[in-house]
Amino acid sequence: IGYMKLPTSIKIGPFNYKLIKSESHMTDAHGHTSLENKEIVIYKSANFEAMRETLQHELLHVLLEDIVSTIKEIDDADKMEEQLIRLLSPRLMSLAQDNQELAKFLWIRKKNER
């Protein structure tokens, strides 16, 4: 089965993030993000789907970086959900549009994967 290749860098907003596949695990986590260094590290896994999910998890850390502080004071759950979606949706759209290889890696399934 041929899987999509992990891109080496991606654009998130005005920043270019380096994507690194690492053999060594520094923690029990499957990956980590350095907002300061603009790096996302994914620890190699025998399970390709786990690596894709880990990358998506780390991307959400970057996308949600300043959103949480914006919505944490909202008491109404429905209003909080709507505000979260309003803030996150354009960021996700921009991420996919600016990084087509990343979008393919994360979200496109080959016919034999179903």
C-alpha positions in Angstrom: 0.0 0.0 0.0 1.5 3.4 -1.0 0.8 6.1 1.5 1.1 9.8 1.0 4.5 11.2 2.1 4.6 13.5 5.1 5.5 17.0 3.9 8.8 18.5 5.3 7.3 21.9 6.0 3.9 23.6 6.0 2.5 27.1 6.2 0.3 28.0 9.1 -0.9 31.6 8.9 2.2 33.8 8.3 4.6 31.1 9.6 6.4 28.2 8.0 6.5 25.2 10.3 9.1 22.4 9.9 7.7 18.9 10.2 10.1 16.4 11.7 9.7 12.6 11.9 11.7 11.4 14.9 12.8 8.0 15.9 13.2 8.9 19.6 10.4 9.5 22.0 11.2 12.3 24.5 7.9 11.7 26.3 4.9 9.3 26.4 3.3 11.6 23.7 3.2 10.6 20.1 4.4 14.1 19.0 5.0 17.6 20.2 4.8 21.2 18.9 7.2 24.1 19.5 5.3 27.3 18.8 8.5 29.2 19.5 10.7 27.3 17.1 7.9 26.7 14.6 8.5 22.9 14.6 6.1 20.0 14.8 7.7 16.7 15.7 5.9 13.4 15.0 7.4 10.3 16.6 7.7 7.5 14.0 5.1 4.8 14.5 4.5 1.5 12.8 0.9 2.6 12.5 0.5 5.1 9.7 -3.0 6.1 10.8 -1.7 6.9 14.3 1.0 9.2 12.7 -1.7 11.0 10.7 -3.9 11.5 13.7 -0.9 12.7 15.8 0.0 15.3 13.1 -3.6 16.5 13.1 -3.6 16.7 16.9 -0.4 18.8 16.8 -1.8 21.0 14.1 -4.8 21.8 16.3 -2.5 22.9 19.0 -1.1 25.5 16.6 -4.5 26.6 15.3 -6.0 26.9 18.7 -3.1 28.7 20.3 -4.8 32.0 20.9 -8.4 30.9 20.4 -8.8 29.4 23.9 -8.0 32.6 25.7 -10.6 34.4 23.5 -13.5 32.1 24.3 -12.8 30.9 27.9 -14.8 33.7 29.4 -18.0 32.8 27.5 -20.5 31.1 29.9 -23.0 29.9 27.4 -22.0 26.6 25.8 -23.8 27.2 22.5 -22.2 30.7 22.2 -18.8 29.2 23.1 -19.2 26.5 20.4 -20.2 29.0 17.8 -17.3 31.3 18.6 -14.9 28.4 18.5 -16.1 27.3 15.1 -16.2 30.9 13.8 -12.5 31.3 14.8 -11.2 27.9 13.8 -13.0 27.4 10.5 -11.1 30.0 8.4 -7.8 28.7 9.9 -8.6 25.1 8.9 -9.6 26.3 5.4 -6.4 28.3 5.0 -4.3 25.4 6.3 -5.8 23.1 3.7 -5.6 25.7 0.8 -2.0 26.7 1.6 -0.7 23.1 2.1 -2.3 20.8 -0.5 0.2 18.0 0.1 -0.6 18.1 3.8 -4.3 18.0 3.0 -3.8 14.9 0.9 -1.6 13.3 3.6 -4.2 13.9 6.3 -7.5 13.6 4.7 -7.4 11.7 1.4 -7.9 8.0 1.5 -6.8 5.7 -1.2 -9.4 3.3 -2.6 -7.8 0.3 -0.9 -7.8 2.0 2.5 -11.5 1.9 3.0 
